[in-house]
Amino acid sequence: MKLAIGSDKSGFTVKEALKAYLLSAGIEFDDLGTTDLEHVVPYYAVASKVAPLVQDGTYEKAVLICGTGAGMSVVSNKFKGVYAVACEGIYSAKMARAINNANILCMGGWIVGPEIAVEMVKTFLNTEWCQDLEDWRKENMKKFAVQVKAIEEKTCKD
């Protein structure tokens, strides 16, 4: 799996810690956001660059970091087939994958420290949709996914 990662200025420090982890873990990634503090890219530009690349399958998943994670999530979710969730902890990162089938993890550099961010990314990347859910919940998730796709057809950009 190849991962996209990106941040604005507010998420830069956390993103750099994540890059160090990804390199040490042998996870292939591209940094598509702010790469130094002299050339800052705003959150909406990073998210609108990354989300279409997740949408078209260039990247299976992405991690985006801004101040709170909310901005990256809002912009990313404008693209059909992109499920971006702003998370503040390991459990929410796991459930974003298990329940919501999220393909973009968003987090806040003002909220999450580098060590927790690394654990969140590990969990996000190692959790599958419906993993560890009860059978009845798995069935509901599959039904809900169909309903979400129908909503997307009406509302999201291709």
C-alpha positions as a Markdown table, in Angstrom:
| # | Residue | x | y | z |
|---|---|---|---|---|
| 1 | Met | 0.0 | 0.0 | 0.0 |
| 2 | Lys | 1.2 | 3.5 | -0.9 |
| 3 | Leu | 0.0 | 6.2 | 1.4 |
| 4 | Ala | -0.4 | 10.0 | 0.8 |
| 5 | Ile | 0.4 | 12.3 | 3.7 |
| 6 | Gly | 0.1 | 16.0 | 4.0 |
| 7 | Ser | -0.2 | 18.9 | 6.3 |
| 8 | Asp | -0.5 | 22.6 | 6.5 |
| 9 | Lys | 1.7 | 24.7 | 8.9 |
| 10 | Ser | -0.3 | 23.7 | 12.0 |
| 11 | Gly | 0.2 | 20.0 | 11.3 |
| 12 | Phe | 3.8 | 20.2 | 10.2 |
| 13 | Thr | 5.5 | 18.9 | 13.4 |
| 14 | Val | 3.1 | 15.9 | 13.7 |
| 15 | Lys | 3.4 | 15.1 | 10.0 |
| 16 | Glu | 7.2 | 15.1 | 10.3 |
| 17 | Ala | 7.0 | 12.6 | 13.2 |
| 18 | Leu | 4.6 | 10.4 | 11.2 |
| 19 | Lys | 7.0 | 10.5 | 8.2 |
| 20 | Ala | 9.8 | 9.2 | 10.5 |
| 21 | Tyr | 7.6 | 6.4 | 11.7 |
| 22 | Leu | 6.5 | 5.5 | 8.1 |
| 23 | Leu | 10.1 | 5.4 | 6.9 |
| 24 | Ser | 11.2 | 3.2 | 9.8 |
| 25 | Ala | 8.2 | 0.9 | 9.2 |
| 26 | Gly | 9.0 | 0.6 | 5.5 |
| 27 | Ile | 5.6 | 2.1 | 4.5 |
| 28 | Glu | 5.8 | 3.8 | 1.2 |
| 29 | Phe | 4.3 | 7.3 | 1.1 |
| 30 | Asp | 4.3 | 10.7 | -0.6 |
| 31 | Asp | 4.3 | 14.0 | 1.2 |
| 32 | Leu | 1.8 | 16.1 | -0.7 |
| 33 | Gly | 1.5 | 19.1 | 1.6 |
| 34 | Thr | 3.7 | 21.6 | 3.3 |
| 35 | Thr | 7.3 | 20.2 | 3.1 |
| 36 | Asp | 9.0 | 23.1 | 4.9 |
| 37 | Leu | 7.9 | 26.1 | 6.9 |
| 38 | Glu | 9.2 | 28.5 | 4.2 |
| 39 | His | 6.6 | 27.3 | 1.7 |
| 40 | Val | 3.4 | 26.7 | 3.6 |
| 41 | Val | 0.4 | 25.2 | 1.8 |
| 42 | Pro | -3.0 | 25.9 | 3.3 |
| 43 | Tyr | -5.2 | 23.1 | 4.5 |
| 44 | Tyr | -7.8 | 23.4 | 1.8 |
| 45 | Ala | -5.1 | 23.2 | -1.0 |
| 46 | Val | -3.6 | 20.1 | 0.6 |
| 47 | Ala | -6.9 | 18.3 | 1.1 |
| 48 | Ser | -8.1 | 19.2 | -2.4 |
| 49 | Lys | -4.9 | 17.8 | -3.9 |
| 50 | Val | -4.9 | 14.6 | -1.9 |
| 51 | Ala | -8.6 | 13.6 | -1.9 |
| 52 | Pro | -8.9 | 13.2 | -5.7 |
| 53 | Leu | -5.9 | 11.0 | -5.6 |
| 54 | Val | -7.6 | 8.8 | -3.0 |
| 55 | Gln | -10.8 | 9.0 | -5.1 |
| 56 | Asp | -9.1 | 7.7 | -8.2 |
| 57 | Gly | -7.1 | 5.0 | -6.5 |
| 58 | Thr | -3.7 | 6.5 | -6.8 |
| 59 | Tyr | -3.5 | 6.1 | -3.0 |
| 60 | Glu | -5.5 | 3.6 | -1.0 |
| 61 | Lys | -5.4 | 5.8 | 2.1 |
| 62 | Ala | -4.1 | 9.1 | 3.3 |
| 63 | Val | -3.3 | 11.0 | 6.5 |
| 64 | Leu | -3.9 | 14.7 | 6.7 |
| 65 | Ile | -3.0 | 17.0 | 9.5 |
| 66 | Cys | -4.1 | 20.6 | 10.1 |
| 67 | Gly | -4.8 | 22.5 | 13.3 |
| 68 | Thr | -7.9 | 20.4 | 14.4 |
| 69 | Gly | -8.3 | 17.9 | 11.5 |
| 70 | Ala | -11.7 | 19.4 | 10.8 |
| 71 | Gly | -10.7 | 21.5 | 7.9 |
| 72 | Met | -8.9 | 18.7 | 6.1 |
| 73 | Ser | -11.9 | 16.5 | 6.7 |
| 74 | Val | -14.5 | 18.9 | 5.4 |
| 75 | Val | -12.7 | 19.6 | 2.2 |
| 76 | Ser | -11.8 | 15.9 | 1.6 |
| 77 | Asn | -15.3 | 14.8 | 2.0 |
| 78 | Lys | -16.4 | 16.9 | -0.9 |
| 79 | Phe | -15.1 | 14.1 | -3.2 |
| 80 | Lys | -17.2 | 11.1 | -4.0 |
| 81 | Gly | -15.8 | 7.9 | -2.5 |
| 82 | Val | -13.6 | 9.7 | 0.0 |
| 83 | Tyr | -14.4 | 9.1 | 3.6 |
| 84 | Ala | -12.3 | 11.4 | 5.8 |
| 85 | Val | -12.7 | 11.4 | 9.5 |
| 86 | Ala | -11.2 | 13.8 | 12.0 |
| 87 | Cys | -10.0 | 11.8 | 14.9 |
| 88 | Glu | -8.5 | 12.7 | 18.3 |
| 89 | Gly | -7.4 | 9.3 | 19.6 |
| 90 | Ile | -6.5 | 5.8 | 18.9 |
| 91 | Tyr | -10.0 | 4.4 | 19.4 |
| 92 | Ser | -11.6 | 6.9 | 17.1 |
| 93 | Ala | -9.0 | 6.1 | 14.4 |
| 94 | Lys | -9.8 | 2.4 | 14.7 |
| 95 | Met | -13.6 | 3.0 | 14.6 |
| 96 | Ala | -13.3 | 5.4 | 11.7 |
| 97 | Arg | -12.0 | 2.4 | 9.7 |
| 98 | Ala | -14.1 | -0.4 | 11.3 |
| 99 | Ile | -17.4 | 1.4 | 11.2 |
| 100 | Asn | -17.1 | 4.2 | 8.6 |
| 101 | Asn | -14.6 | 2.6 | 6.2 |
| 102 | Ala | -12.7 | 5.8 | 6.3 |
| 103 | Asn | -9.9 | 6.1 | 3.7 |
| 104 | Ile | -8.5 | 9.4 | 5.0 |
| 105 | Leu | -7.4 | 9.9 | 8.6 |
| 106 | Cys | -7.4 | 13.6 | 9.6 |
| 107 | Met | -6.0 | 14.9 | 12.8 |
| 108 | Gly | -5.1 | 18.1 | 14.5 |
| 109 | Gly | -1.6 | 19.2 | 15.2 |
| 110 | Trp | -2.9 | 21.5 | 18.0 |
| 111 | Ile | -4.7 | 18.5 | 19.6 |
| 112 | Val | -2.7 | 15.3 | 19.0 |
| 113 | Gly | 0.9 | 14.9 | 20.0 |
| 114 | Pro | 3.4 | 13.1 | 17.8 |
| 115 | Glu | 3.5 | 9.9 | 19.8 |
| 116 | Ile | -0.3 | 9.5 | 19.9 |
| 117 | Ala | -0.4 | 10.4 | 16.2 |
| 118 | Val | 1.9 | 7.5 | 15.3 |
| 119 | Glu | -0.3 | 5.1 | 17.3 |
| 120 | Met | -3.4 | 6.4 | 15.5 |
| 121 | Val | -1.8 | 5.9 | 12.1 |
| 122 | Lys | -0.7 | 2.4 | 13.0 |
| 123 | Thr | -4.2 | 1.5 | 14.2 |
| 124 | Phe | -5.8 | 3.2 | 11.1 |
| 125 | Leu | -3.6 | 1.3 | 8.7 |
| 126 | Asn | -4.0 | -2.0 | 10.4 |
| 127 | Thr | -7.8 | -2.0 | 10.9 |
| 128 | Glu | -10.2 | -3.3 | 8.2 |
| 129 | Trp | -13.8 | -2.3 | 7.6 |
| 130 | Cys | -16.1 | -4.2 | 10.0 |
| 131 | Gln | -13.1 | -5.6 | 11.9 |
| 132 | Asp | -14.0 | -6.8 | 15.4 |
| 133 | Leu | -17.6 | -5.9 | 15.0 |
| 134 | Glu | -20.5 | -8.2 | 16.0 |
| 135 | Asp | -22.2 | -10.0 | 13.1 |
| 136 | Trp | -25.4 | -8.0 | 13.4 |
| 137 | Arg | -23.4 | -4.7 | 13.3 |
| 138 | Lys | -21.4 | -6.0 | 10.2 |
| 139 | Glu | -24.7 | -6.6 | 8.4 |
| 140 | Asn | -25.9 | -3.1 | 9.3 |
| 141 | Met | -22.7 | -1.6 | 8.1 |
| 142 | Lys | -23.1 | -3.2 | 4.7 |
| 143 | Lys | -26.6 | -1.9 | 4.4 |
| 144 | Phe | -25.6 | 1.6 | 5.6 |
| 145 | Ala | -22.8 | 1.6 | 3.0 |
| 146 | Val | -25.3 | 1.2 | 0.2 |
| 147 | Gln | -27.3 | 4.1 | 1.6 |
| 148 | Val | -24.2 | 6.3 | 1.9 |
| 149 | Lys | -23.4 | 5.6 | -1.8 |
| 150 | Ala | -26.9 | 6.7 | -2.8 |
| 151 | Ile | -26.4 | 10.0 | -0.8 |
| 152 | Glu | -23.0 | 10.4 | -2.5 |
| 153 | Glu | -24.6 | 10.1 | -6.0 |
| 154 | Lys | -26.8 | 13.1 | -5.2 |
| 155 | Thr | -24.3 | 15.3 | -3.4 |
| 156 | Cys | -20.6 | 14.7 | -4.1 |
| 157 | Lys | -18.2 | 15.9 | -6.8 |
| 158 | Asp | -16.8 | 13.2 | -9.2 |
